[in-house]
């Protein structure tokens, strides 16, 4: 556990009739995203009445709530809920304590699993081995989950690995595919369409509706990758599916 003393400045606005949006900035960066996660932890601890869900994104936080709980006859329950949210941040303690979860992800970087690996290496003017070494050296943070259940958007990619998305997205990306899109890396939790560059696959199941929690990763988690070979991938995949 560690303490974070973070300045939580944000703009607050209604998003429809049941959601409040807190905006902490408009950029994708680790500092702004850390404010989002601290704010999420603060509001989870506050347990405000009528709070249904807390949804972190790169630089914003969506709060889904029941307007009936905050209706006071004014016709604007979001203003009442907004005041309660701001009061939760104004109250001590100033330090928010959060348990940091670290997850190690095995990845097979074989060309059969990472079908764009050689193309990405050429784009980055690196050898395939050098690209893999830089990718596994990263210390990543799950900025948010989105696109599909369990899909993690990871901040922390080495800037030399920045690669644009494919001009023509694929209709089917294999489950567990580890990919690069711009200055982000992510993992496809199932067979999905997608335009990111595929550099490997993990045998781990990122989303299982029968599991609790169903998502392997959560916003704010720390992630490291390590390389495995084809045989290790096959063995771990059998264990995962059994």
The 8 nearest C-alpha neighbors of each residue, nearest first, counted from 0:
[[1, 98, 97, 99, 96, 2, 100, 3],
 [0, 2, 96, 97, 3, 98, 99, 95],
 [3, 1, 96, 95, 94, 4, 0, 97],
 [2, 4, 94, 95, 5, 1, 96, 37],
 [5, 3, 94, 2, 93, 6, 95, 37],
 [4, 6, 3, 7, 34, 37, 94, 93],
 [7, 5, 8, 4, 34, 93, 9, 3],
 [8, 6, 5, 34, 9, 38, 23, 88],
 [9, 7, 6, 23, 10, 22, 34, 24],
 [10, 8, 23, 22, 21, 7, 11, 24],
 [9, 11, 22, 21, 23, 12, 8, 20],
 [10, 12, 21, 20, 22, 9, 19, 13],
 [13, 11, 20, 19, 14, 21, 10, 22],
 [14, 12, 19, 20, 15, 18, 77, 11],
 [15, 13, 18, 19, 20, 12, 16, 17],
 [14, 16, 17, 18, 13, 19, 77, 12],
 [17, 15, 18, 14, 66, 13, 77, 19],
 [18, 16, 64, 63, 15, 66, 65, 19],
 [19, 17, 63, 14, 62, 15, 64, 16],
 [18, 20, 13, 62, 14, 61, 12, 63],
 [21, 19, 61, 12, 11, 60, 13, 14],
 [20, 22, 11, 60, 59, 10, 9, 61],
 [21, 23, 59, 10, 9, 24, 58, 11],
 [24, 22, 9, 58, 59, 8, 21, 31],
 [25, 23, 58, 22, 26, 31, 59, 9],
 [24, 26, 58, 27, 23, 22, 59, 57],
 [27, 25, 24, 28, 58, 31, 57, 32],
 [26, 28, 57, 58, 25, 29, 31, 32],
 [27, 29, 30, 31, 26, 32, 154, 57],
 [28, 30, 32, 31, 33, 154, 27, 155],
 [31, 29, 33, 32, 28, 34, 27, 35],
 [32, 30, 34, 33, 29, 28, 58, 23],
 [31, 33, 35, 29, 34, 57, 30, 58],
 [32, 34, 36, 30, 35, 31, 29, 37],
 [35, 33, 37, 31, 32, 36, 38, 7],
 [34, 36, 32, 38, 33, 37, 39, 60],
 [37, 35, 39, 33, 38, 34, 40, 219],
 [36, 38, 40, 34, 39, 35, 41, 33],
 [37, 39, 41, 35, 36, 40, 34, 42],
 [38, 40, 36, 42, 37, 41, 43, 35],
 [41, 39, 37, 43, 38, 42, 36, 44],
 [42, 40, 38, 44, 39, 43, 37, 45],
 [41, 43, 45, 44, 39, 40, 38, 46],
 [42, 44, 40, 45, 41, 46, 39, 53],
 [43, 45, 41, 42, 46, 40, 47, 39],
 [44, 46, 42, 43, 47, 41, 87, 40],
 [47, 45, 44, 43, 48, 42, 50, 49],
 [46, 48, 45, 50, 49, 42, 83, 84],
 [49, 47, 50, 46, 68, 69, 64, 65],
 [48, 50, 65, 64, 68, 51, 47, 66],
 [51, 49, 64, 48, 47, 52, 63, 65],
 [52, 50, 64, 63, 49, 65, 53, 62],
 [51, 53, 63, 62, 50, 54, 64, 61],
 [54, 52, 62, 61, 63, 55, 39, 60],
 [53, 55, 61, 60, 52, 62, 56, 39],
 [56, 54, 60, 143, 59, 61, 35, 53],
 [55, 57, 143, 59, 58, 60, 142, 54],
 [58, 56, 32, 142, 27, 59, 143, 55],
 [59, 57, 23, 24, 32, 56, 31, 25],
 [58, 60, 22, 56, 21, 23, 57, 35],
 [59, 61, 55, 21, 54, 20, 56, 35],
 [62, 60, 20, 54, 19, 53, 21, 63],
 [63, 61, 53, 19, 18, 52, 20, 64],
 [62, 64, 18, 52, 51, 17, 50, 53],
 [65, 63, 50, 51, 49, 17, 18, 66],
 [64, 66, 49, 67, 68, 17, 50, 51],
 [67, 65, 69, 68, 76, 70, 17, 64],
 [68, 66, 70, 65, 69, 76, 49, 71],
 [67, 69, 66, 49, 65, 70, 48, 76],
 [70, 68, 76, 66, 67, 79, 80, 71],
 [69, 71, 76, 67, 68, 72, 66, 74],
 [72, 70, 73, 69, 76, 74, 75, 79],
 [71, 73, 74, 70, 75, 76, 69, 67],
 [74, 72, 75, 71, 70, 76, 78, 79],
 [73, 75, 72, 76, 70, 71, 77, 78],
 [74, 76, 77, 73, 78, 70, 79, 72],
 [77, 75, 70, 69, 79, 78, 66, 74],
 [76, 78, 80, 75, 79, 81, 13, 66],
 [79, 77, 81, 76, 80, 75, 82, 13],
 [80, 78, 76, 82, 81, 77, 69, 83],
 [79, 81, 77, 83, 82, 78, 69, 84],
 [82, 80, 78, 84, 79, 83, 77, 85],
 [81, 83, 85, 79, 80, 84, 86, 78],
 [82, 84, 86, 80, 81, 85, 87, 79],
 [85, 83, 81, 87, 86, 82, 80, 88],
 [84, 86, 82, 88, 87, 83, 81, 89],
 [85, 87, 89, 83, 88, 84, 82, 90],
 [88, 86, 84, 85, 90, 89, 83, 45],
 [89, 87, 85, 86, 90, 84, 41, 91],
 [90, 88, 86, 87, 85, 91, 93, 92],
 [89, 91, 87, 88, 86, 92, 93, 85],
 [92, 90, 93, 89, 88, 94, 87, 95],
 [91, 93, 94, 90, 95, 89, 88, 96],
 [92, 94, 91, 95, 4, 90, 88, 5],
 [95, 93, 4, 92, 3, 2, 96, 5],
 [96, 94, 3, 2, 97, 93, 41, 37],
 [95, 97, 2, 1, 94, 0, 3, 98],
 [98, 96, 0, 99, 1, 95, 2, 40],
 [97, 99, 0, 100, 96, 1, 220, 2],
 [100, 98, 97, 0, 220, 101, 221, 219],
 [99, 101, 220, 221, 98, 102, 219, 222],
 [100, 102, 221, 222, 220, 99, 103, 223],
 [101, 103, 222, 221, 104, 223, 100, 220],
 [102, 104, 223, 224, 222, 105, 101, 225],
 [103, 105, 224, 223, 225, 106, 102, 201],
 [106, 104, 225, 201, 224, 226, 227, 103],
 [107, 105, 201, 226, 200, 227, 225, 108],
 [106, 108, 227, 200, 199, 228, 109, 226],
 [107, 109, 199, 113, 106, 112, 198, 110],
 [110, 108, 111, 112, 107, 113, 199, 229],
 [111, 109, 113, 112, 114, 108, 116, 199],
 [110, 112, 109, 113, 114, 108, 199, 229],
 [113, 111, 199, 110, 109, 200, 114, 108],
 [198, 114, 112, 199, 110, 197, 116, 115],
 [113, 115, 110, 116, 112, 197, 111, 198],
 [116, 114, 197, 118, 113, 198, 117, 196],
 [117, 115, 198, 113, 119, 118, 114, 120],
 [116, 118, 120, 119, 115, 121, 127, 114],
 [119, 117, 121, 115, 120, 116, 122, 114],
 [118, 120, 122, 116, 121, 117, 115, 123],
 [119, 121, 125, 117, 123, 118, 122, 127],
 [122, 120, 124, 118, 119, 123, 125, 117],
 [121, 123, 119, 120, 124, 118, 162, 125],
 [122, 124, 120, 125, 121, 160, 119, 159],
 [125, 123, 121, 122, 120, 126, 119, 159],
 [126, 124, 120, 123, 129, 130, 121, 127],
 [125, 127, 129, 128, 120, 130, 124, 121],
 [126, 128, 130, 129, 120, 117, 131, 125],
 [127, 129, 131, 126, 130, 132, 125, 133],
 [130, 128, 132, 126, 131, 127, 125, 133],
 [131, 129, 127, 133, 128, 132, 125, 120],
 [130, 132, 134, 128, 129, 133, 135, 127],
 [133, 131, 129, 130, 135, 134, 128, 136],
 [134, 132, 136, 130, 131, 135, 129, 137],
 [133, 135, 131, 136, 132, 137, 130, 156],
 [134, 136, 224, 132, 137, 133, 225, 131],
 [137, 135, 133, 134, 132, 138, 224, 223],
 [138, 136, 135, 134, 139, 156, 155, 223],
 [139, 137, 223, 155, 222, 136, 140, 221],
 [140, 138, 155, 222, 154, 221, 153, 137],
 [139, 141, 221, 154, 153, 220, 142, 222],
 [142, 140, 153, 218, 219, 220, 143, 152],
 [141, 143, 218, 153, 152, 57, 140, 154],
 [144, 142, 218, 56, 141, 152, 55, 151],
 [145, 143, 151, 150, 149, 152, 218, 217],
 [144, 146, 147, 150, 143, 148, 151, 149],
 [145, 147, 150, 148, 144, 149, 151, 152],
 [146, 148, 145, 150, 149, 188, 144, 187],
 [149, 147, 150, 145, 206, 146, 144, 188],
 [148, 150, 214, 206, 205, 188, 144, 151],
 [149, 151, 144, 147, 145, 188, 148, 187],
 [152, 150, 144, 185, 141, 153, 143, 149],
 [151, 153, 185, 143, 142, 141, 144, 184],
 [152, 154, 141, 184, 140, 142, 185, 183],
 [155, 153, 140, 139, 183, 156, 142, 141],
 [154, 156, 139, 138, 137, 157, 153, 140],
 [155, 157, 183, 154, 158, 182, 137, 184],
 [156, 158, 159, 160, 155, 137, 133, 134],
 [159, 157, 160, 161, 156, 182, 155, 162],
 [158, 160, 157, 161, 123, 156, 162, 133],
 [161, 159, 158, 157, 123, 162, 156, 182],
 [160, 162, 182, 181, 158, 159, 163, 157],
 [161, 163, 181, 180, 160, 164, 179, 119],
 [164, 162, 181, 180, 165, 161, 195, 196],
 [163, 165, 195, 180, 194, 196, 181, 166],
 [164, 166, 194, 167, 168, 195, 163, 196],
 [165, 167, 168, 164, 194, 163, 195, 169],
 [166, 168, 165, 169, 194, 164, 193, 170],
 [169, 167, 194, 193, 165, 166, 170, 192],
 [170, 168, 193, 171, 192, 194, 172, 167],
 [169, 171, 192, 168, 193, 172, 191, 194],
 [172, 170, 192, 191, 169, 190, 173, 193],
 [171, 173, 191, 190, 192, 193, 169, 174],
 [172, 174, 190, 176, 175, 171, 189, 191],
 [175, 173, 189, 190, 188, 176, 187, 172],
 [174, 176, 201, 200, 187, 188, 186, 202],
 [177, 175, 200, 187, 186, 174, 199, 173],
 [178, 176, 186, 199, 200, 185, 197, 198],
 [177, 179, 197, 196, 185, 184, 198, 195],
 [178, 180, 184, 196, 195, 183, 181, 185],
 [181, 179, 195, 164, 183, 163, 162, 182],
 [180, 182, 163, 162, 161, 183, 164, 179],
 [183, 181, 161, 156, 180, 158, 162, 184],
 [184, 182, 180, 181, 179, 153, 154, 156],
 [183, 185, 179, 153, 178, 180, 152, 156],
 [184, 186, 152, 178, 151, 153, 177, 179],
 [185, 187, 177, 176, 175, 150, 188, 178],
 [186, 188, 175, 176, 189, 174, 150, 177],
 [189, 187, 205, 174, 175, 150, 206, 149],
 [190, 188, 174, 187, 191, 175, 173, 206],
 [191, 189, 174, 173, 172, 171, 192, 188],
 [190, 192, 171, 172, 189, 193, 170, 173],
 [193, 191, 170, 171, 169, 172, 168, 190],
 [194, 192, 168, 169, 195, 191, 172, 170],
 [193, 195, 168, 165, 164, 169, 196, 167],
 [194, 196, 180, 164, 179, 178, 193, 165],
 [195, 197, 179, 178, 115, 164, 180, 198],
 [198, 196, 178, 115, 113, 177, 114, 199],
 [113, 197, 199, 116, 178, 115, 177, 108],
 [200, 198, 113, 108, 112, 177, 107, 176],
 [201, 199, 176, 175, 177, 106, 107, 112],
 [200, 202, 106, 175, 203, 105, 107, 176],
 [203, 201, 236, 235, 232, 175, 204, 200],
 [204, 202, 201, 205, 239, 175, 236, 104],
 [205, 203, 206, 202, 188, 207, 239, 175],
 [206, 204, 215, 188, 149, 214, 203, 207],
 [205, 207, 214, 149, 213, 204, 188, 215],
 [206, 208, 213, 210, 209, 214, 205, 204],
 [209, 207, 213, 210, 206, 211, 214, 212],
 [210, 208, 207, 213, 211, 212, 206, 214],
 [211, 209, 213, 207, 208, 212, 214, 206],
 [212, 210, 213, 209, 208, 214, 207, 215],
 [211, 213, 210, 214, 215, 208, 207, 209],
 [212, 214, 210, 207, 211, 208, 206, 209],
 [215, 213, 206, 149, 216, 212, 205, 207],
 [214, 216, 205, 206, 213, 217, 149, 212],
 [217, 215, 214, 220, 149, 218, 151, 205],
 [216, 218, 220, 219, 141, 214, 215, 144],
 [219, 217, 143, 141, 142, 220, 144, 55],
 [218, 220, 141, 140, 142, 217, 36, 221],
 [221, 219, 100, 141, 218, 217, 140, 101],
 [220, 222, 140, 101, 139, 100, 102, 141],
 [223, 221, 102, 139, 101, 103, 140, 138],
 [222, 224, 103, 138, 104, 139, 102, 137],
 [225, 223, 104, 135, 105, 103, 106, 222],
 [226, 224, 105, 135, 106, 104, 227, 223],
 [225, 227, 106, 107, 105, 108, 224, 228],
 [228, 226, 107, 106, 231, 105, 232, 225],
 [227, 229, 231, 107, 230, 232, 226, 109],
 [228, 230, 232, 231, 233, 107, 109, 227],
 [231, 229, 233, 232, 228, 234, 227, 235],
 [232, 230, 234, 228, 233, 229, 227, 235],
 [231, 233, 229, 235, 230, 234, 236, 202],
 [234, 232, 236, 230, 231, 235, 229, 237],
 [235, 233, 231, 237, 236, 232, 230, 238],
 [236, 234, 238, 232, 237, 233, 202, 231],
 [235, 237, 202, 239, 233, 238, 234, 232],
 [238, 236, 240, 234, 235, 239, 241, 233],
 [237, 239, 235, 241, 236, 240, 234, 233],
 [240, 238, 236, 237, 241, 235, 203, 204],
 [239, 241, 237, 238, 236, 204, 235, 202],
 [240, 238, 239, 237, 236, 235, 234, 204]]
